Amino acid sequence: MKLTTTTALISFAALWPIATAQAPADAPADESARPQASLALTPAIIMVRGRPGQSSTQTLTIVNHTANEVRFKLVTEDVVVKDGKRSFSAAGLIADGIAASSVASPASVVVKAGEEASVQVTLTLPPQTGQRAVVTFFRGGLVDPGNGAIGLGASLGTLITFNVSSDYQVAAGPVAASLQTPAANVILSEELRNIGSEPVVPLGVIVILNASGKRVAKASFTPQRLLPGERLTFAATNPAQLPPGRYRTLSSFEFEGKVMTSAGEFAIPE
C-alpha cells in the first residue's frame, strides 16, 4: 500500500480558541507581541493507494501550543459527497463505509501545554465500497480550565483519501471571467466535476490570447482536491491589468497522467 502525506501544520487558533482567561492588570499594551495560542495537527492530508480489503495504519500528531492541558477523543467519520458537496457521516451510518473499520490507539490522549502526542489510526477498506475518504478528528477541550478560563471545545481533523482503481475522469464547465476594476485584476474560473470513482488533484494553468492570437498572460489555478462526485470552482487571477478588448482563453488541467484542455472567451469593457 502506497502512502502520500502532506507536511503542513493546521492552526485552528482563530476558529477554535481553547481557553480565554481575563488579562491581568499589568498585561502589556501590545498584545501582538504575545505568541498566539493554537493547536496544530499533522499531517493535514494523507493519500493512500491500495486495494479493497487492505488495511492501512497512519500516525497522526497533535501539538498543543496553548497554555492549558487539553484532552482529545479520536473520532473517524466518512466523507460523503451529495449534490456535488461534501458532508460528514458518523461511522456505521452508511453502507460499506470506511469509518466503521477505524481503530485508534490510543482512543484518547491528554496533551500538556507545549507538548505533543501521537496516535495510530488503522483503517480497512471494505471489499466493495464507493467511499473514498474519511476524516479522523481530534475532539476535545480543557482538562481543568481554572483561573477564570473559559473551556471551549476543539475539533481538528486529518483527511484520509483512498485510491483503488484507475478510473480518473474530470469534466469541465465553461470559463467565467470576473469584472476587471482599477483595484482588481480579472479572475478566470472553471467549475470542475469529478465524474470518475477516484479522488484527484487537478493542477491547471490558463493562457490568455488577444484578438490577434498573441499570448498576453498566463496564470495558474489554485489547486484543490476533488472527491468522486464533487464539484468545485477553480480560479486563477490574472497577474496584470488587461486593456479593453476581446480575449480568448486556453486552459489545461493535469491529473493522474491525464491532460484535459478547454477553450473560452471573455471581454474587458471600455
N, C-alpha and C positions, 0 to 999 in steps of 0.2 A: 504494500500500500504506500503510495507516494504522497507526501505532505508538502504544502507550501504555507508559510505563515508570514504575516506582517510583523514588523518590529516596532511600530508606532505605539506610543502610550496614549490612552484616552483619559483626558482630565475632565471630570464632571463637577468641578467646584461650583461653577455658575448655575448648574442645573439641580444638583442635589447637595446643598450645604449640609454637613453632618452636625455641626454644633455652632450655635451663636451665643456667645457669652457677652454680658454687659462690659463695656470698656471701662477700665479703671480710671480714676480721676486724673492720674498722671500719664494717661496714654499720650503718645506723641501725636502732634498735629498732622504729620504727613503719614497717613495710613498706607499710601502706596509703597512706602519703604519696607513694609512688612512682607514676609513671604506669604503667598496666598495658600490657604489650606485647601487640599484637594485629595482625591483618591485617584489611583491610576490602575488600569487593568491591561495586561499584556499576555499574549498577543491580542490585537483587536479583531483580526480575521484569520481563520485557518481554512485552507482549501485542501480537501482530501480527495485523492483519486484512488478508487478501489473497485471492488465487485460486490454485488449483493451477497449478504451473509457474512461479510468480513467485519471484523471489529477494529477499532482504532482508538488508541489512548493518547490524549493530549494533556499537556501540563499548562495550567493557567496560573498566573501570578498576580496577586493583588498587593498594591503598595499603599500604605496609609501615611499621607503627608499632613494629616491633621494633628491636633494636639490631644486627641482623645482616643481611647481604646474602642474599637468597633468590632461587633460580631456579625459575621455573614453566614447565610444559609445558601447552599448551592441548589439552584432550580434550573432545569432544562426544559425548554418549550419548543414545539415545532413552529417553523415559519411557514405560514400558509399564504398563497397568492390567490386572491379572488378579485375579479373585475380589474385585473392589472395592478393591484396594490397589495402590499404585504400586511399581514397581521400575525399575531401570535396565538397559538393554541396550546393549552395545557397538555402535558403528557398524557396519552391514553385516550384523548377525545376524538382523534381522527383515525380512520382505518389505515393500517400499515404505516403509522407514524414512526419516526426515528427516536423521538424524545423518550418514549416509553422504555427504551433499552438503556437509557443513561444510568451509569453508576459513578458517583463521585466519591473520591477517597482523599481526605475525609469529607463527610457530608456537610460539615460546617467548620468555620475557623474563627478564632478571635485574633485580631491583629492589633498589636500595641502601637501607640503613637510613634511614628518614624520608622516602623518596621514593615516587613512584608511576609506573605505566606503563599505557598504554592499548593495547588490541588490537582490531582489527576482525575480526568474525566474520560470514561470509556463508553463508546457508542458503537452499536452494532446495526448495520443496515439490514432491514428485513429482506427476505428472498425476493419479494415483489413489492415495489413501492414507487410511487411517483414523486414522493417527497425528496427534496434535495438540500434542505437546510434546517438547522436548529440554532437557537441561541441559548448559551449557558449563562445564567445570571448569578451574580453575587448580590444577594439581597440582605440588607441588614440595617443596623442602627447602633447608637451608642450603648455600650455595656452599662455605664453609670454616668449619665450626664454631669450631675453635681455642679457645684459652684455657680448656680444660676443659669447653667447652659440649657439650651432647648434641644432635646434629642429629636432629630429628623431622620427619616428613612433614606436609604441609598439603594440604587439599583443600577449596576454596571453589567454589561453583557459582552460576550465574545461570540461573533457569528462564525459558525462552522458549516461550510458547504461541502457537498459531495458530488463528484463527477464519476459516473459509472458506465457511460457509453460515449459514442462519437456523434451523437445527434445534436449538432450545434447549428442552430438556424436563427437568424435575426431578420426582422422586417423593418423597413424604414418608412417614415411618413414624409410629407413634403417639407422643404426648407422654409422656415419663417424668419423674418427679419424684424428687429425692434426699430423704433424710431430713433434716428440719429439726432442728437442735440449738441449744442456747443459744449455742454458739460459731460456728454456721454457718447462713446462710440457705438456703432451698430453692433448688436448681438445677434448672431445667427444660431438657430436652434433646429433640431430634428427630434421627433419622437421615435424611439426605437422600441420594438416589442420582441421579446424572446419567444419565438414560436417553436423552439426545439424542446428537448427534455432535459438539458443540462445547463448549469449556470455558466455565464460568460461575462467577460470584462472587455467590452469593445474599446479599442483605442483609435480615436479618429482625428482627422485633420480636414480642414476645408480651405479651398483655394478660391479667391475672388478674381474674376476676369472683367475687364471693362468692355465697352461696346465693340471695340476693335479686336477683342480676344486676347489682349495683353494681361498677364498676371499682375495684379496691383497689390495683392495682400494674401497672407496665409495665416491661419490661426488653428490652434489645437482645441479640441473639445475636452472638457473636463471629464475624466474617466469615471464611470460608475459601474457597479455590479448589477447584472440583470439575472434574476432567478427565472426559471421556466414560467411562462405566462405573464411576467411582469412587464409593465410599460413605464418608461422614464424619458424625460426630455433631456437631451444632451445639448449643451450650449457652448459656444465659442465666441469670445469677444474680439472684434477686430482691433489690431494694435494701433490703428491711426484713423483719423477722420478721412472720410471719402468725399470727393467733390460731387455735386449734384449730377445725376445721370442714372442710366440703367446698367445693371451688373448681372453677370451670370456666376453661378457657383458650381464647383465640383467637390463633392465630399467623399471621403474614403474612411471606412472603418475596418480594422483588422481584429480578428478574434480566432483563437484556436487554429491558426494556419490558414484561415479563410479571409478573403477581402471582399467587402461589399461597397459598391460605389453608387452615387446618385447625383443628379443634377438639379439645379433650381435657378431662380432668378428673383431679383428684387430691385427696387428703385430708391434713390436718395432724392427727395424733392428739393426744389429750389429754396 
